Amino acid sequence: MKQLIIISFLGLFSNILTAQTDSLLVTKNFAFNDGVYLSFESFQRNEPAFSWDDLSTNLFSNPQTFMAKVEFVKVKATDEIVSMDSIWGISLGGLPYINIGSLDRTSQLTNFAALRIRGKICYFDYEAFEEVAVPIRAYNPYTGEPYLESSVTRQKKVMEEWLMDFNSGDIIRLTPDNLKTWVADDAQLVDAIESLGEEAWEWEKLFKCILIYDDRHPTFIIK
């Protein structure tokens, strides 16, 4: 019986060592290989299609906003322009960015938002603009009563917050209900999310729930 236990333990230990050798734990600070990823699957494998040494580009990054903007990407060896639509994401200094397209009609730059949290559930955000109708009223100077009402379209700055499933590539907007669905296998976190309100400080707790979930439910890059 004792020999059987020892053999079972050695077998389990061997499997753990094999898993550690063949896979990498994706932590919130995991550093991805730098370069350009043409598909989500290559990102999952941490295998960029091009390293930055292979390319010439015009790229701007802002560490404070976790955003990068790219004008063009060209393969040095062939002088071929890489279509921005074909790029899933990039990695700069180990930090991965996902392609979110153009946020400004007047700009030719493609925007990339950093995955600020990496793990089974990834998180990214960015500032965008939405069009809102603003009412305009004209008032009678004698009576003070409005006699004409119309509306004009204005752009309002909003913060877009999104979740990405590292195992499937699915992307959904960050809301309490959506996050609750994605952490349904963690009853404690579901209860915590259900107790939250809509205030800003409660929203910070929602953000922390993602970190806790990723810590409890590890995911790996399989080599």
N, CA, C and O of each residue as an XYZ file, in Angstrom:
892
protein
N       0.841     -1.208      0.000
C       0.000      0.000      0.000
C       0.871      1.251      0.000
O       0.603      2.211     -0.723
N       1.939      1.222      0.841
C       2.827      2.375      0.937
C       3.535      2.606     -0.393
O       3.712      3.746     -0.823
N       3.947      1.486     -1.055
C       4.608      1.624     -2.353
C       3.674      2.242     -3.386
O       4.090      3.052     -4.214
N       2.404      1.846     -3.324
C       1.418      2.365     -4.263
C       1.257      3.869     -4.084
O       1.168      4.609     -5.064
N       1.220      4.322     -2.830
C       1.089      5.756     -2.550
C       2.296      6.513     -3.078
O       2.153      7.584     -3.666
N       3.503      5.950     -2.865
C       4.730      6.607     -3.330
C       4.747      6.701     -4.845
O       5.104      7.733     -5.414
N       4.352      5.597     -5.496
C       4.326      5.596     -6.968
C       3.320      6.612     -7.496
O       3.599      7.322     -8.462
N       2.149      6.683     -6.861
C       1.126      7.641     -7.277
C       1.623      9.060     -7.099
O       1.400      9.919     -7.952
N       2.303      9.304     -5.980
C       2.822     10.644     -5.719
C       3.871     11.031     -6.758
O       3.881     12.154     -7.261
N       4.767     10.064     -7.074
C       5.806     10.346     -8.064
C       5.185     10.621     -9.432
O       5.654     11.485    -10.173
N       4.127      9.878     -9.760
C       3.451     10.120    -11.034
C       2.828     11.490    -11.093
O       2.920     12.176    -12.111
N       2.175     11.908     -9.980
C       1.572     13.232     -9.906
C       2.625     14.310    -10.004
O       2.441     15.308    -10.700
N       3.745     14.108     -9.298
C       4.828     15.095     -9.309
C       5.405     15.243    -10.710
O       5.743     16.342    -11.149
N       5.512     14.091    -11.414
C       6.021     14.111    -12.784
C       5.099     14.898    -13.697
O       5.562     15.648    -14.556
N       3.780     14.727    -13.515
C       2.803     15.463    -14.332
C       2.892     16.952    -14.081
O       2.778     17.750    -15.011
N       3.100     17.339    -12.805
C       3.217     18.758    -12.467
C       4.439     19.360    -13.132
O       4.373     20.455    -13.691
N       5.573     18.635    -13.072
C       6.794     19.137    -13.701
C       6.620     19.275    -15.202
O       7.086     20.242    -15.804
N       5.932     18.278    -15.818
C       5.693     18.341    -17.262
C       4.837     19.542    -17.610
O       5.115     20.234    -18.590
N       3.774     19.809    -16.807
C       2.885     20.952    -17.057
C       3.642     22.253    -16.933
O       3.438     23.175    -17.722
N       4.537     22.333    -15.920
C       5.305     23.557    -15.734
C       6.271     23.778    -16.881
O       6.546     24.916    -17.262
N       6.799     22.660    -17.445
C       7.754     22.771    -18.545
C       7.057     23.197    -19.827
O       7.585     24.002    -20.594
N       5.853     22.647    -20.056
C       5.167     22.857    -21.320
C       4.259     24.080    -21.325
O       3.735     24.440    -22.379
N       4.057     24.719    -20.202
C       3.115     25.827    -20.163
C       3.650     26.967    -19.325
O       4.544     26.794    -18.497
N       3.080     28.140    -19.561
C       3.445     29.339    -18.817
C       2.191     29.911    -18.181
O       1.171     30.078    -18.850
N       2.263     30.209    -16.900
C       1.135     30.799    -16.195
C       0.965     32.247    -16.643
O       1.917     33.027    -16.612
N      -0.245     32.602    -17.059
C      -0.533     33.975    -17.474
C      -0.970     34.768    -16.239
O      -2.111     34.657    -15.792
N      -0.070     35.551    -15.706
C      -0.371     36.387    -14.548
C      -0.780     37.774    -15.019
O      -0.711     38.084    -16.209
N      -1.210     38.614    -14.065
C      -1.647     39.966    -14.428
C      -0.504     40.806    -14.994
O      -0.744     41.792    -15.691
N       0.741     40.419    -14.697
C       1.902     41.156    -15.198
C       2.719     40.343    -16.200
O       3.886     40.645    -16.448
N       2.099     39.309    -16.773
C       2.819     38.451    -17.709
C       3.347     39.272    -18.888
O       2.608     40.057    -19.481
N       4.612     39.091    -19.220
C       5.239     39.827    -20.324
C       5.191     38.989    -21.596
O       5.836     37.944    -21.684
N       4.427     39.452    -22.576
C       4.314     38.751    -23.850
C       5.491     39.113    -24.751
O       6.106     40.169    -24.608
N       5.786     38.210    -25.681
C       6.857     38.469    -26.636
C       6.489     39.671    -27.496
O       5.367     39.768    -27.993
N       7.430     40.577    -27.665
C       7.170     41.805    -28.411
C       7.054     41.531    -29.904
O       7.742     40.672    -30.455
N       6.164     42.284    -30.541
C       5.982     42.157    -31.975
C       4.536     42.345    -32.373
O       3.742     42.927    -31.634
N       4.201     41.843    -33.556
C       2.860     41.987    -34.127
C       2.186     40.621    -34.210
O       2.751     39.667    -34.744
N       0.970     40.541    -33.674
C       0.177     39.313    -33.703
C      -0.927     39.471    -34.751
O      -1.694     40.433    -34.719
N      -0.993     38.514    -35.678
C      -1.994     38.593    -36.741
C      -3.285     37.861    -36.391
O      -4.271     37.970    -37.120
N      -3.293     37.117    -35.286
C      -4.502     36.393    -34.892
C      -4.534     36.231    -33.383
O      -3.507     36.314    -32.709
N      -5.735     35.998    -32.867
C      -5.874     35.744    -31.437
C      -5.151     34.460    -31.052
O      -4.554     34.378    -29.978
N      -5.202     33.457    -31.927
C      -4.566     32.179    -31.624
C      -3.054     32.334    -31.446
O      -2.468     31.701    -30.568
N      -2.423     33.168    -32.269
C      -0.980     33.392    -32.117
C      -0.684     34.140    -30.811
O       0.356     33.936    -30.185
N      -1.617     35.005    -30.419
C      -1.476     35.693    -29.130
C      -1.578     34.694    -27.989
O      -0.802     34.763    -27.036
N      -2.534     33.760    -28.075
C      -2.672     32.713    -27.053
C      -1.381     31.914    -26.898
O      -1.014     31.526    -25.789
N      -0.702     31.674    -28.001
C       0.537     30.888    -27.970
C       1.752     31.748    -27.644
O       2.855     31.233    -27.465
N       1.544     33.065    -27.569
C       2.647     34.000    -27.323
C       3.678     33.933    -28.448
O       4.886     33.948    -28.213
N       3.159     33.857    -29.682
C       4.030     33.728    -30.850
C       3.682     34.795    -31.887
O       2.873     34.543    -32.780
N       4.283     35.984    -31.782
C       3.996     37.032    -32.772
C       4.448     36.620    -34.168
O       5.444     35.913    -34.328
N       3.705     37.069    -35.175
C       4.067     36.757    -36.565
C       5.335     37.491    -36.976
O       6.122     36.987    -37.777
N       5.529     38.689    -36.419
C       6.706     39.493    -36.711
C       7.255     40.069    -35.417
O       6.494     40.489    -34.545
N       8.565     40.087    -35.295
C       9.183     40.858    -34.222
C       9.374     42.285    -34.737
O       9.327     42.532    -35.942
N       9.586     43.202    -33.827
C       9.759     44.597    -34.263
C      11.027     44.768    -35.093
O      11.116     45.699    -35.893
N      12.013     43.883    -34.917
C      13.235     43.949    -35.733
C      12.942     43.633    -37.199
O      13.689     44.036    -38.090
N      11.843     42.903    -37.439
C      11.464     42.543    -38.819
C      10.748     43.681    -39.531
O      10.549     43.624    -40.745
N      10.359     44.711    -38.793
C       9.418     45.696    -39.313
C       9.964     47.115    -39.234
O      10.846     47.426    -38.434
N       9.415     47.954    -40.085
C       9.551     49.405    -39.927
C       8.141     49.937    -39.692
O       7.183     49.464    -40.303
N       8.020     50.915    -38.810
C       6.692     51.386    -38.442
C       6.753     52.809    -37.931
O       7.815     53.315    -37.568
N       5.603     53.440    -37.911
C       5.457     54.741    -37.271
C       4.449     54.545    -36.153
O       3.251     54.413    -36.402
N       4.939     54.528    -34.916
C       4.132     54.115    -33.774
C       4.324     55.080    -32.616
O       5.435     55.530    -32.336
N       3.212     55.389    -31.944
C       3.252     56.265    -30.772
C       2.550     55.549    -29.616
O       1.465     54.995    -29.792
N       3.165     55.563    -28.447
C       2.524     54.930    -27.289
C       2.493     55.907    -26.124
O       3.373     56.756    -25.980
N       1.463     55.770    -25.296
C       1.288     56.615    -24.122
C       1.094     55.712    -22.905
O       0.001     55.182    -22.703
N       2.138     55.527    -22.089
C       2.029     54.636    -20.926
C       0.981     55.093    -19.917
O       0.451     54.276    -19.165
N       0.680     56.387    -19.894
C      -0.291     56.890    -18.917
C      -1.723     56.512    -19.276
O      -2.542     56.268    -18.390
N      -2.025     56.463    -20.558
C      -3.381     56.107    -20.990
C      -3.484     54.648    -21.432
O      -4.571     54.177    -21.768
N      -2.348     53.926    -21.431
C      -2.317     52.535    -21.885
C      -2.843     52.418    -23.312
O      -3.588     51.495    -23.642
N      -2.441     53.368    -24.149
C      -2.856     53.370    -25.546
C      -1.640     53.468    -26.455
O      -0.615     54.042    -26.089
N      -1.776     52.896    -27.652
C      -0.766     53.038    -28.694
C      -1.483     53.355    -29.999
O      -2.599     52.894    -30.237
N      -0.824     54.150    -30.844
C      -1.375     54.508    -32.153
C      -0.345     54.168    -33.218
O       0.840     54.472    -33.079
N      -0.817     53.530    -34.285
C       0.085     53.072    -35.340
C      -0.369     53.644    -36.673
O      -1.542     53.551    -37.037
N       0.579     54.241    -37.401
C       0.260     54.799    -38.724
C       0.418     53.741    -39.807
O      -0.448     53.597    -40.670
N       1.524     53.001    -39.762
C       1.741     51.951    -40.760
C       2.700     50.917    -40.185
O       3.439     51.177    -39.235
N       2.662     49.723    -40.802
C       3.599     48.640    -40.472
C       4.090     48.054    -41.788
O       3.289     47.680    -42.645
N       5.407     47.977    -41.945
C       5.980     47.484    -43.193
C       7.024     46.414    -42.897
O       7.831     46.567    -41.980
N       7.010     45.315    -43.683
C       8.004     44.255    -43.542
C       9.291     44.690    -44.233
O       9.290     44.973    -45.431
N      10.374     44.744    -43.489
C      11.646     45.244    -44.037
C      12.143     44.396    -45.196
O      12.608     44.933    -46.202
N      12.052     43.082    -45.068
C      12.641     42.189    -46.069
C      11.972     42.299    -47.433
O      12.633     42.162    -48.463
N      10.663     42.546    -47.445
C       9.916     42.559    -48.709
C       9.352     43.931    -49.066
O       8.831     44.127    -50.164
N       9.458     44.870    -48.146
C       8.881     46.205    -48.326
C       7.347     46.153    -48.420
O       6.717     47.092    -48.906
N       6.762     45.050    -47.953
C       5.311     44.866    -48.017
C       4.630     45.575    -46.844
O       5.063     45.473    -45.696
N       3.558     46.293    -47.165
C       2.766     46.951    -46.130
C       1.814     45.928    -45.492
O       1.082     45.236    -46.198
N       1.827     45.840    -44.187
C       0.915     44.954    -43.469
C      -0.392     45.711    -43.221
O      -0.392     46.765    -42.585
N      -1.489     45.177    -43.718
C      -2.788     45.832    -43.525
C      -3.094     45.934    -42.036
O      -2.958     44.957    -41.301
N      -3.506     47.117    -41.594
C      -3.827     47.307    -40.186
C      -5.029     46.455    -39.779
O      -5.138     46.049    -38.622
N      -5.929     46.182    -40.726
C      -7.091     45.347    -40.434
C      -6.702     43.902    -40.154
O      -7.456     43.169    -39.515
N      -5.524     43.487    -40.631
C      -5.088     42.100    -40.443
C      -4.364     41.900    -39.118
O      -4.048     40.769    -38.748
N      -4.102     42.973    -38.410
C      -3.361     42.889    -37.146
C      -4.336     42.722    -35.983
O      -5.192     43.578    -35.761
N      -4.208     41.626    -35.243
C      -5.050     41.418    -34.062
C      -4.563     42.276    -32.899
O      -5.356     42.891    -32.188
N      -3.252     42.304    -32.722
C      -2.705     43.074    -31.611
C      -1.193     43.190    -31.720
O      -0.576     42.643    -32.634
N      -0.611     43.908    -30.776
C       0.834     44.100    -30.732
C       1.291     43.963    -29.285
O       0.481     43.961    -28.358
N       2.602     43.849    -29.112
C       3.165     43.839    -27.763
C       4.363     44.772    -27.729
O       5.245     44.701    -28.585
N       4.385     45.649    -26.728
C       5.465     46.620    -26.548
C       6.006     46.483    -25.130
O       5.276     46.678    -24.158
N       7.278     46.149    -25.020
C       7.864     45.994    -23.695
C       7.155     44.949    -22.856
O       7.092     45.070    -21.633
N       6.617     43.915    -23.512
C       5.918     42.843    -22.810
C       4.448     43.103    -22.568
O       3.717     42.199    -22.164
N       3.999     44.345    -22.813
C       2.597     44.699    -22.585
C       1.802     44.530    -23.874
O       2.100     45.198    -24.864
N       0.787     43.643    -23.889
C       0.013     43.425    -25.106
C      -1.071     44.486    -25.289
O      -1.669     44.960    -24.323
N      -1.310     44.845    -26.545
C      -2.343     45.813    -26.923
C      -3.243     45.167    -27.960
O      -2.769     44.463    -28.851
N      -4.551     45.407    -27.842
C      -5.519     44.838    -28.773
C      -5.973     45.912    -29.759
O      -6.175     47.064    -29.375
N      -6.134     45.538    -31.017
C      -6.539     46.475    -32.069
C      -8.002     46.879    -31.869
O      -8.893     46.030    -31.889
N      -8.242     48.182    -31.676
C      -9.620     48.676    -31.520
C     -10.013     49.597    -32.672
O     -11.065     50.235    -32.633
N      -9.161     49.664    -33.698
C      -9.506     50.429    -34.899
C      -9.336     51.934    -34.726
O      -8.548     52.400    -33.903
N     -10.089     52.672    -35.517
C     -10.004     54.132    -35.502
C     -11.040     54.718    -34.543
O     -12.202     54.310    -34.534
N     -10.597     55.675    -33.745
C     -11.506     56.346    -32.819
C     -11.817     57.767    -33.259
O     -12.628     58.456    -32.640
N     -11.170     58.197    -34.325
C     -11.336     59.568    -34.808
C     -11.434     59.534    -36.329
O     -10.515     59.068    -37.004
N     -12.547     60.026    -36.868
C     -12.767     59.996    -38.318
C     -11.720     60.799    -39.077
O     -11.453     60.525    -40.247
N     -11.131     61.777    -38.423
C     -10.171     62.652    -39.098
C      -8.747     62.115    -39.038
O      -7.846     62.688    -39.651
N      -8.528     61.011    -38.301
C      -7.180     60.484    -38.123
C      -6.972     59.222    -38.939
O      -7.890     58.418    -39.096
N      -5.766     59.050    -39.458
C      -5.396     57.866    -40.218
C      -4.726     56.824    -39.322
O      -4.256     55.799    -39.814
N      -4.680     57.076    -38.017
C      -3.986     56.190    -37.099
C      -4.928     55.097    -36.586
O      -6.111     55.341    -36.349
N      -4.385     53.899    -36.419
C      -5.126     52.785    -35.823
C      -4.784     52.720    -34.343
O      -3.618     52.818    -33.960
N      -5.806     52.555    -33.514
C      -5.624     52.574    -32.072
C      -5.513     51.166    -31.500
O      -6.157     50.229    -31.971
N      -4.677     51.046    -30.472
C      -4.493     49.791    -29.757
C      -4.594     50.074    -28.264
O      -3.943     50.982    -27.748
N      -5.425     49.280    -27.570
C      -5.627     49.448    -26.126
C      -4.929     48.319    -25.387
O      -5.058     47.154    -25.763
N      -4.193     48.658    -24.339
C      -3.427     47.660    -23.599
C      -4.335     46.766    -22.762
O      -5.323     47.224    -22.187
N      -3.987     45.492    -22.703
C      -4.654     44.572    -21.781
C      -4.052     44.823    -20.400
O      -3.030     44.243    -20.033
N      -4.704     45.693    -19.654
C      -4.163     46.117    -18.367
C      -4.181     44.996    -17.338
O      -3.386     45.002    -16.399
N      -5.088     44.030    -17.509
C      -5.095     42.817    -16.688
C      -4.987     41.631    -17.632
O      -5.730     41.523    -18.607
N      -4.043     40.740    -17.323
C      -3.911     39.504    -18.082
C      -4.216     38.341    -17.159
O      -3.851     38.361    -15.984
N      -4.880     37.335    -17.685
C      -5.266     36.157    -16.920
C      -6.398     35.465    -17.648
O      -6.604     35.699    -18.839
N      -7.131     34.621    -16.954
C      -8.265     33.954    -17.592
C      -9.267     34.992    -18.100
O      -9.832     34.847    -19.184
N      -9.478     36.047    -17.299
C     -10.261     37.195    -17.748
C      -9.314     38.372    -17.902
O      -8.669     38.787    -16.940
N      -9.232     38.907    -19.111
C      -8.399     40.080    -19.381
C      -9.277     41.331    -19.390
O     -10.489     41.254    -19.593
N      -8.646     42.474    -19.169
C      -9.393     43.737    -19.097
C      -8.659     44.802    -19.899
O      -7.435     44.914    -19.828
N      -9.427     45.592    -20.671
C      -8.852     46.760    -21.331
C      -9.890     47.869    -21.389
O     -11.093     47.610    -21.355
N      -9.420     49.093    -21.476
C     -10.323     50.239    -21.560
C      -9.714     51.319    -22.445
O      -8.518     51.295    -22.738
N     -10.550     52.266    -22.866
C     -10.075     53.377    -23.679
C     -11.151     54.454    -23.716
O     -12.334     54.187    -23.503
N     -10.714     55.668    -23.989
C     -11.656     56.779    -24.126
C     -12.176     56.831    -25.557
O     -11.419     56.698    -26.519
N     -13.476     57.025    -25.671
C     -14.099     57.146    -26.990
C     -15.088     58.305    -26.954
O     -15.295     58.941    -25.921
N     -15.683     58.554    -28.094
C     -16.667     59.634    -28.185
C     -17.986     59.066    -28.697
O     -18.010     58.254    -29.623
N     -19.074     59.500    -28.086
C     -20.389     59.139    -28.584
C     -21.177     60.404    -28.895
O     -21.015     61.428    -28.232
N     -22.021     60.324    -29.897
C     -22.799     61.490    -30.295
C     -24.070     61.581    -29.458
O     -24.816     60.610    -29.323
N     -24.298     62.756    -28.906
C     -25.502     62.980    -28.098
C     -26.227     64.210    -28.635
O     -25.603     65.143    -29.140
N     -27.539     64.197    -28.519
C     -28.358     65.337    -28.956
C     -28.489     66.323    -27.798
O     -28.932     65.964    -26.707
N     -28.097     67.568    -28.054
C     -28.173     68.616    -27.032
C     -29.290     69.586    -27.421
O     -29.240     70.188    -28.493
N     -30.296     69.742    -26.555
C     -31.410     70.644    -26.896
C     -30.978     72.112    -26.871
O     -30.195     72.531    -26.019
N     -31.507     72.880    -27.827
C     -31.259     74.323    -27.893
C     -32.609     75.030    -27.908
O     -33.496     74.666    -28.680
N     -32.762     76.030    -27.063
C     -34.034     76.767    -26.981
C     -33.783     78.255    -27.233
O     -32.789     78.825    -26.781
N     -34.693     78.849    -27.950
C     -34.696     80.305    -28.133
C     -35.819     80.881    -27.278
O     -36.926     80.343    -27.269
N     -35.544     81.979    -26.554
C     -36.514     82.541    -25.612
C     -37.005     83.918    -26.073
O     -36.248     84.715    -26.627
N     -38.264     84.164    -25.834
C     -38.840     85.483    -26.087
C     -38.258     86.464    -25.068
O     -38.417     86.263    -23.864
N     -37.583     87.525    -25.535
C     -36.932     88.451    -24.600
C     -37.916     89.202    -23.697
O     -37.529     89.711    -22.645
N     -39.195     89.271    -24.109
C     -40.173     90.013    -23.309
C     -40.854     89.123    -22.253
O     -41.091     89.546    -21.122
N     -41.155     87.903    -22.648
C     -41.876     87.023    -21.722
C     -40.969     86.014    -21.022
O     -41.328     85.447    -19.990
N     -39.775     85.800    -21.608
C     -38.878     84.799    -21.045
C     -39.294     83.373    -21.352
O     -38.685     82.419    -20.868
N     -40.351     83.232    -22.171
C     -40.845     81.905    -22.517
C     -40.142     81.384    -23.777
O     -39.878     82.156    -24.698
N     -39.837     80.084    -23.822
C     -39.226     79.534    -25.032
C     -40.217     79.516    -26.184
O     -41.369     79.126    -25.995
N     -39.794     79.929    -27.370
C     -40.669     79.907    -28.523
C     -40.124     79.028    -29.652
O     -40.817     78.775    -30.638
N     -38.887     78.568    -29.505
C     -38.296     77.714    -30.526
C     -37.372     76.707    -29.845
O     -36.551     77.073    -29.003
N     -37.513     75.461    -30.212
C     -36.660     74.419    -29.631
C     -36.150     73.506    -30.728
O     -36.901     73.076    -31.603
N     -34.852     73.217    -30.666
C     -34.225     72.331    -31.635
C     -33.129     71.547    -30.908
O     -33.039     71.596    -29.681
N     -32.326     70.850    -31.639
C     -31.226     70.118    -31.024
C     -30.047     70.066    -31.977
O     -30.207     70.095    -33.197
N     -28.880     69.989    -31.402
C     -27.657     69.847    -32.190
C     -26.910     68.624    -31.667
O     -27.081     68.223    -30.515
N     -26.088     68.045    -32.519
C     -25.327     66.859    -32.136
C     -23.960     67.270    -31.618
O     -23.238     68.029    -32.263
N     -23.623     66.769    -30.470
C     -22.323     67.029    -29.864
C     -21.649     65.692    -29.552
O     -22.311     64.663    -29.411
N     -20.337     65.730    -29.450
C     -19.598     64.528    -29.089
C     -19.293     64.551    -27.591
O     -18.785     65.539    -27.060
N     -19.611     63.454    -26.932
C     -19.376     63.322    -25.499
C     -18.313     62.255    -25.266
O     -18.383     61.161    -25.826
N     -17.324     62.588    -24.428
C     -16.265     61.633    -24.134
C     -16.768     60.603    -23.120
O     -17.340     60.958    -22.089
N     -16.544     59.317    -23.430
C     -16.970     58.236    -22.544
C     -15.813     57.250    -22.378
O     -14.935     57.156    -23.235
N     -15.826     56.525    -21.270
C     -14.824     55.494    -21.035
C     -15.424     54.137    -21.387
O     -16.424     53.714    -20.806
N     -14.801     53.470    -22.339
C     -15.222     52.130    -22.744
C     -14.407     51.109    -21.960
O     -13.178     51.174    -21.947
N     -15.090     50.160    -21.301
C     -14.411     49.129    -20.526
C     -14.863     47.753    -20.995
O     -16.059     47.492    -21.130
N     -13.888     46.873    -21.243
C     -14.179     45.595    -21.870
C     -13.454     44.451    -21.177
O     -12.412     44.641    -20.549
N     -14.033     43.252    -21.305
C     -13.432     42.021    -20.805
C     -13.144     41.101    -21.985
O     -13.896     41.072    -22.959
N     -12.052     40.351    -21.889
C     -11.730     39.356    -22.907
C     -11.402     38.039    -22.233
O     -10.623     37.998    -21.281
N     -11.999     36.957    -22.728
C     -11.725     35.614    -22.230
C     -10.466     35.098    -22.924
O     -10.444     34.944    -24.145
N      -9.417     34.832    -22.142
C      -8.146     34.414    -22.738
C      -8.253     33.048    -23.402
O      -7.499     32.759    -24.331
N      -9.165     32.212    -22.951
C      -9.284     30.863    -23.505
C     -10.094     30.811    -24.791
O      -9.883     29.923    -25.618
N     -11.018     31.750    -24.972
C     -11.888     31.704    -26.155
C     -11.715     32.917    -27.079
O     -12.027     32.845    -28.267
N     -11.219     34.026    -26.527
C     -11.116     35.249    -27.314
C     -12.386     36.071    -27.317
O     -12.433     37.131    -27.940
N     -13.429     35.598    -26.626
C     -14.689     36.346    -26.557
C     -14.463     37.680    -25.847
O     -13.702     37.763    -24.883
N     -15.136     38.721    -26.339
C     -15.022     40.061    -25.758
C     -16.418     40.582    -25.444
O     -17.307     40.554    -26.295
N     -16.604     41.063    -24.205
C     -17.883     41.650    -23.805
C     -17.611     42.920    -23.009
O     -16.527     43.109    -22.457
N     -18.612     43.777    -22.965
C     -18.491     45.014    -22.192
C     -18.469     44.684    -20.698
O     -19.170     43.780    -20.242
N     -17.655     45.430    -19.945
C     -17.618     45.238    -18.491
C     -18.848     45.859    -17.852
O     -19.000     47.080    -17.823
N     -19.723     45.003    -17.339
C     -20.872     45.402    -16.532
C     -20.957     44.408    -15.388
O     -20.419     43.306    -15.497
N     -21.618     44.765    -14.292
C     -21.763     43.804    -13.200
C     -22.406     42.487    -13.654
O     -21.964     41.409    -13.255
N     -23.447     42.577    -14.487
C     -24.126     41.361    -14.942
C     -23.228     40.493    -15.814
O     -23.200     39.271    -15.666
N     -22.486     41.139    -16.735
C     -21.595     40.379    -17.603
C     -20.476     39.704    -16.815
O     -20.149     38.542    -17.058
N     -19.892     40.442    -15.868
C     -18.822     39.864    -15.068
C     -19.360     38.723    -14.211
O     -18.693     37.703    -14.037
N     -20.560     38.897    -13.681
C     -21.172     37.849    -12.859
C     -21.339     36.562    -13.668
O     -21.148     35.465    -13.143
N     -21.694     36.701    -14.944
C     -21.843     35.531    -15.813
C     -20.506     34.832    -16.018
O     -20.433     33.603    -16.022
N     -19.453     35.618    -16.188
C     -18.141     35.044    -16.469
C     -17.474     34.432    -15.241
O     -16.575     33.603    -15.381
N     -17.894     34.822    -14.048
C     -17.312     34.250    -12.823
C     -18.311     33.339    -12.123
O     -18.222     33.123    -10.914
N     -19.260     32.807    -12.884
C     -20.338     31.996    -12.300
C     -19.819     30.772    -11.557
O     -20.517     30.224    -10.705
N     -18.595     30.337    -11.875
C     -18.032     29.166    -11.189
C     -17.354     29.530     -9.877
O     -16.722     28.681     -9.249
N     -17.480     30.789     -9.458
C     -16.903     31.248     -8.185
C     -18.022     31.911     -7.377
O     -18.276     33.107     -7.518
N     -18.684     31.120     -6.533
C     -19.880     31.584     -5.818
C     -19.597     32.799     -4.934
O     -20.442     33.687     -4.820
N     -18.423     32.848     -4.310
C     -18.092     33.974     -3.433
C     -18.044     35.283     -4.209
O     -18.541     36.308     -3.742
N     -17.447     35.246     -5.390
C     -17.355     36.462     -6.199
C     -18.716     36.868     -6.745
O     -19.016     38.058     -6.843
N     -19.536     35.893     -7.098
C     -20.894     36.202     -7.563
C     -21.648     36.952     -6.472
O     -22.309     37.953     -6.750
N     -21.553     36.477     -5.241
C     -22.214     37.145     -4.114
C     -21.655     38.560     -3.923
O     -22.406     39.495     -3.647
N     -20.337     38.709     -4.071
C     -19.704     40.022     -3.893
C     -20.188     41.006     -4.951
O     -20.457     42.167     -4.643
N     -20.298     40.551     -6.188
C     -20.747     41.417     -7.281
C     -22.204     41.824     -7.087
O     -22.575     42.971     -7.335
N     -23.022     40.879     -6.643
C     -24.437     41.182     -6.432
C     -24.655     42.217     -5.334
O     -25.688     42.887     -5.309
N     -23.692     42.352     -4.429
C     -23.827     43.304     -3.322
C     -23.359     44.710     -3.686
O     -23.534     45.644     -2.904
N     -22.767     44.864     -4.869
C     -22.213     46.163     -5.252
C     -23.293     47.109     -5.770
O     -24.307     46.684     -6.324
N     -23.042     48.418     -5.572
C     -23.919     49.446     -6.111
C     -23.329     50.030     -7.378
O     -22.469     49.413     -8.008
N     -23.789     51.230     -7.763
C     -23.356     51.859     -9.006
C     -22.330     52.967     -8.769
O     -21.854     53.577     -9.727
N     -21.983     53.238     -7.503
C     -21.055     54.324     -7.220
C     -19.665     53.989     -7.749
O     -19.326     52.828     -7.979
N     -18.864     55.056     -7.936
C     -17.530     54.881     -8.516
C     -16.660     53.969     -7.654
O     -15.935     53.123     -8.177
N     -16.733     54.139     -6.331
C     -15.884     53.313     -5.483
C     -16.329     51.856     -5.517
O     -15.507     50.959     -5.328
N     -17.606     51.604     -5.753
C     -18.083     50.241     -5.913
C     -17.552     49.651     -7.223
O     -17.256     48.459     -7.307
N     -17.438     50.511     -8.243
C     -16.916     50.063     -9.534
C     -15.467     49.602     -9.392
O     -15.038     48.675    -10.077
N     -14.715     50.251     -8.501
C     -13.346     49.827     -8.228
C     -13.330     48.413     -7.646
O     -12.424     47.629     -7.930
N     -14.324     48.097     -6.841
C     -14.423     46.746     -6.282
C     -14.685     45.724     -7.387
O     -14.203     44.593     -7.327
N     -15.447     46.131     -8.388
C     -15.705     45.257     -9.533
C     -14.390     44.913    -10.234
O     -14.152     43.773    -10.633
N     -13.556     45.926    -10.367
C     -12.240     45.764    -10.985
C     -11.408     44.764    -10.168
O     -10.719     43.913    -10.730
N     -11.481     44.878     -8.849
C     -10.717     43.977     -7.978
C     -11.235     42.546     -8.078
O     -10.472     41.594     -7.915
N     -12.526     42.395     -8.344
C     -13.094     41.054     -8.496
C     -12.438     40.310     -9.657
O     -12.251     39.095     -9.595
N     -12.087     41.047    -10.721
C     -11.415     40.422    -11.862
C     -10.054     39.885    -11.432
O      -9.679     38.766    -11.785
N      -9.314     40.694    -10.664
C      -7.995     40.270    -10.195
C      -8.093     39.043     -9.300
O      -7.289     38.118     -9.411
N      -9.082     39.042     -8.413
C      -9.264     37.909     -7.500
C      -9.608     36.651     -8.283
O      -9.079     35.575     -8.005
N     -10.506     36.791     -9.272
C     -10.909     35.632    -10.063
C      -9.713     35.048    -10.811
O      -9.508     33.834    -10.807
N      -8.926     35.907    -11.451
C      -7.765     35.431    -12.197
C      -6.762     34.736    -11.286
O      -6.106     33.775    -11.688
N      -6.652     35.229    -10.057
C      -5.730     34.627     -9.103
C      -6.204     33.230     -8.689
O      -5.397     32.322     -8.494
N      -7.516     33.076     -8.558
C      -8.085     31.796     -8.129
C      -8.218     30.795     -9.274
O      -8.254     29.587     -9.042
N      -8.290     31.294    -10.508
C      -8.547     30.423    -11.660
C      -7.455     30.648    -12.709
O      -7.670     31.365    -13.686
N      -6.293     30.039    -12.509
C      -5.160     30.274    -13.408
C      -5.404     29.762    -14.820
O      -6.134     28.795    -15.036
N      -4.777     30.431    -15.768
C      -4.799     29.983    -17.159
C      -3.378     30.000    -17.679
O      -2.523     30.708    -17.147
N      -3.120     29.214    -18.727
C      -1.751     28.997    -19.161
C      -1.586     29.175    -20.668
O      -2.523     28.997    -21.445
N      -0.368     29.529    -21.049
C       0.049     29.487    -22.449
C       0.692     28.122    -22.659
O       1.696     27.795    -22.025
N       0.110     27.331    -23.548
C       0.611     25.979    -23.785
C       1.601     26.006    -24.946
O       1.299     26.505    -26.030
N       2.754     25.474    -24.702
C       3.782     25.418    -25.736
C       3.785     24.062    -26.429
O       4.589     23.831    -27.332
